[in-house]
Amino acid sequence: MSDLAVDKALIDQSVDGNAIYTKDDEKSVDLSLARLLLSVILHPSSVTEGGYSLSIGQRDDFLNFRKLLLKKWGAPDTADLGNNDKIGTASPW
């Protein structure tokens, strides 16, 4: 995940990534994390290129943690992922 993606998620929730964390930041940081988790969930689960391989496991754990964060703050889950076990395995185009 790029620094730009992290910065955008923080900025969208009005969080200063360089500030010292306080309890008042909890909701904004949690919702930023939920957005970042969605980004991880939607990326391919494994990539192989030039002899190197990268795999992201526990996709269901990420999804469940994201749901817990959203529920904690009463935020709607606007990403309807359904029961698609193939998320990130094929190009949508």
Backbone bond lengths (Angstrom), bond angles and torsions (degrees), N, CA, C in turn:
res aa  C-N    CA-C-N  psi(-1)  N-CA   C-N-CA  omega(-1)  CA-C   N-CA-C  phi
1 M - - - 1.435 - - 1.530 107.20 -
2 S 1.293 115.63 135.88 1.458 119.77 -176.45 1.528 111.92 -79.12
3 D 1.319 114.96 157.02 1.465 120.20 175.06 1.521 110.19 -60.17
4 L 1.334 115.99 -34.98 1.463 120.49 179.63 1.528 111.22 -62.23
5 A 1.326 117.21 -40.79 1.471 120.75 178.82 1.525 110.76 -64.00
6 V 1.326 116.29 -41.26 1.467 120.20 178.53 1.522 109.85 -66.15
7 D 1.332 116.66 -46.10 1.467 120.33 178.54 1.516 111.45 -58.55
8 K 1.331 117.38 -43.21 1.464 120.87 -179.69 1.522 111.08 -63.33
9 A 1.321 117.19 -44.15 1.468 120.35 179.45 1.522 110.62 -60.62
10 L 1.324 117.15 -40.02 1.466 120.80 178.77 1.524 111.26 -69.36
11 I 1.323 116.78 -46.32 1.466 121.06 -179.40 1.518 110.91 -61.75
12 D 1.330 117.19 -40.68 1.471 120.79 179.73 1.523 111.95 -60.78
13 Q 1.332 117.32 -24.32 1.469 121.53 178.34 1.534 111.30 -104.78
14 S 1.331 116.38 14.01 1.477 122.59 178.92 1.526 112.57 59.33
15 V 1.327 116.33 40.49 1.459 121.79 178.30 1.525 108.46 -107.20
16 D 1.329 116.17 131.63 1.459 122.01 174.53 1.524 107.55 -89.37
17 G 1.312 116.38 109.82 1.455 121.24 -176.89 1.515 114.46 -63.74
18 N 1.328 117.35 -15.37 1.464 121.21 179.82 1.522 112.84 -97.98
19 A 1.323 117.04 -5.66 1.464 121.09 -177.59 1.527 110.57 -81.57
20 I 1.307 115.58 160.79 1.464 121.60 175.14 1.523 108.14 -77.30
21 Y 1.329 115.80 131.31 1.465 121.56 -178.57 1.524 110.40 -66.91
22 T 1.333 114.94 134.48 1.464 121.15 173.18 1.521 108.36 -128.20
23 K 1.310 116.67 165.38 1.468 121.91 179.40 1.533 110.77 -57.59
24 D 1.333 117.04 -31.03 1.468 120.81 179.05 1.529 112.13 -64.11
25 D 1.323 116.89 -20.21 1.468 121.64 -178.90 1.524 112.89 -88.24
26 E 1.316 117.62 -4.97 1.463 121.51 -170.96 1.528 112.79 -54.48
27 K 1.312 117.42 -50.74 1.468 119.99 -176.75 1.526 110.88 -62.75
28 S 1.317 116.81 -47.92 1.464 120.17 -178.20 1.523 111.79 -63.00
29 V 1.317 116.81 -40.01 1.466 120.42 179.20 1.529 110.24 -68.41
30 D 1.326 117.24 -42.32 1.469 120.54 177.84 1.525 111.16 -60.46
31 L 1.333 117.30 -43.61 1.463 120.06 -178.90 1.526 111.21 -70.78
32 S 1.323 116.97 -31.85 1.470 120.03 173.45 1.522 110.08 -64.38
33 L 1.321 116.10 -43.24 1.462 120.91 178.46 1.526 111.01 -62.55
34 A 1.329 116.97 -40.29 1.466 120.62 178.08 1.525 110.31 -60.27
35 R 1.328 116.80 -40.18 1.466 120.60 178.65 1.532 110.32 -66.20
36 L 1.323 116.66 -42.01 1.463 120.16 179.71 1.526 111.69 -66.90
37 L 1.323 116.58 -37.93 1.468 120.12 177.19 1.523 110.78 -62.08
38 L 1.327 117.09 -38.86 1.465 120.13 177.57 1.526 109.80 -61.66
39 S 1.313 116.22 -41.16 1.457 120.11 178.47 1.527 111.17 -60.96
40 V 1.324 117.14 -41.99 1.468 121.41 178.04 1.525 110.23 -65.07
41 I 1.324 116.70 -43.52 1.464 122.08 -178.56 1.525 111.26 -61.43
42 L 1.327 117.08 -37.22 1.460 121.05 -175.45 1.526 113.85 -83.08
43 H 1.320 117.88 -10.39 1.462 120.42 177.05 1.532 109.51 -79.30
44 P 1.324 116.88 159.51 1.468 119.28 177.69 1.527 111.11 -55.47
45 S 1.323 115.94 145.07 1.462 119.60 -177.91 1.528 112.32 -76.90
46 S 1.326 116.75 -20.41 1.465 119.36 175.65 1.524 109.29 -152.22
47 V 1.325 114.29 146.56 1.456 121.19 179.96 1.523 107.51 -136.13
48 T 1.323 115.95 133.65 1.457 121.12 175.84 1.518 107.82 -126.74
49 E 1.326 115.06 127.66 1.456 119.20 -179.43 1.523 109.31 -154.64
50 G 1.308 116.17 131.57 1.455 120.92 176.06 1.517 114.77 57.06
51 G 1.321 117.17 34.81 1.451 120.58 178.70 1.520 114.59 85.60
52 Y 1.325 117.51 -2.76 1.461 121.33 178.40 1.519 109.55 -107.88
53 S 1.298 115.67 147.73 1.459 120.62 -179.04 1.524 109.54 -133.53
54 L 1.326 115.73 139.30 1.459 122.47 177.36 1.514 107.93 -130.53
55 S 1.312 117.05 131.96 1.460 121.84 -178.11 1.519 109.91 -128.94
56 I 1.320 116.35 136.19 1.464 121.73 175.96 1.517 106.87 -113.59
57 G 1.317 116.16 109.77 1.456 120.75 179.45 1.513 111.18 -96.25
58 Q 1.284 116.04 -173.67 1.460 123.34 176.19 1.530 113.44 56.31
59 R 1.311 116.91 34.88 1.461 120.86 179.76 1.524 110.79 -56.52
60 D 1.335 117.42 -40.37 1.466 120.55 178.96 1.520 111.32 -64.16
61 D 1.332 116.87 -35.87 1.465 120.33 177.56 1.525 110.76 -64.56
62 F 1.337 116.68 -43.13 1.464 120.47 176.85 1.529 110.37 -60.43
63 L 1.324 115.57 -44.93 1.461 120.49 -178.96 1.526 111.07 -63.18
64 N 1.324 117.32 -43.63 1.467 120.49 179.33 1.524 111.90 -65.85
65 F 1.328 116.76 -39.99 1.461 119.95 177.77 1.524 110.39 -63.74
66 R 1.341 116.31 -41.08 1.468 120.85 177.65 1.525 110.59 -60.20
67 K 1.327 116.15 -45.05 1.467 120.29 179.34 1.523 111.38 -61.28
68 L 1.336 116.93 -39.42 1.467 120.74 177.85 1.526 111.33 -63.23
69 L 1.328 116.99 -42.45 1.462 120.14 178.69 1.524 111.19 -62.38
70 L 1.326 116.43 -44.69 1.464 120.02 -179.79 1.526 110.94 -64.75
71 K 1.325 116.38 -42.92 1.464 120.80 179.76 1.528 110.86 -63.59
72 K 1.320 116.40 -40.49 1.465 122.00 -179.98 1.522 111.34 -53.51
73 W 1.336 116.88 -37.67 1.459 121.48 -176.38 1.522 112.86 -104.89
74 G 1.318 117.70 5.70 1.461 120.63 179.29 1.514 113.00 67.03
75 A 1.328 115.95 25.74 1.462 120.96 -179.60 1.523 109.55 -88.09
76 P 1.329 116.69 140.53 1.461 119.15 179.75 1.527 111.26 -70.83
77 D 1.318 115.66 148.02 1.460 120.89 174.63 1.517 106.41 -93.63
78 T 1.317 116.23 97.09 1.462 120.77 -175.28 1.524 113.02 -82.10
79 A 1.316 117.46 -5.97 1.462 121.26 179.03 1.515 109.01 -98.83
80 D 1.316 116.71 102.59 1.462 120.94 179.17 1.521 108.30 -86.08
81 L 1.330 115.61 93.88 1.459 120.22 -177.97 1.518 112.44 -90.49
82 G 1.309 116.77 -12.07 1.455 120.90 178.98 1.515 111.60 54.94
83 N 1.308 116.38 -147.22 1.467 121.94 178.60 1.516 110.57 -109.12
84 N 1.305 116.88 37.97 1.449 120.95 -177.58 1.524 110.43 -76.94
85 D 1.323 116.62 105.91 1.462 121.19 178.54 1.522 111.90 -77.04
86 K 1.317 117.02 -6.75 1.451 121.15 -175.61 1.525 112.25 -103.60
87 I 1.318 118.50 16.32 1.459 121.04 -178.89 1.517 109.04 -57.47
88 G 1.318 115.25 127.51 1.449 119.90 176.06 1.516 115.09 80.80
89 T 1.320 118.91 4.10 1.462 119.14 -177.15 1.522 112.78 -98.54
90 A 1.315 117.92 -9.98 1.459 119.73 179.96 1.519 109.38 -143.52
91 S 1.306 115.37 151.08 1.453 120.23 177.52 1.523 109.87 -71.33
92 P 1.348 117.96 137.65 1.462 119.87 178.53 1.522 112.78 -74.09
93 W 1.353 117.59 -7.09 1.455 120.15 -178.54 1.474 111.05 -103.90
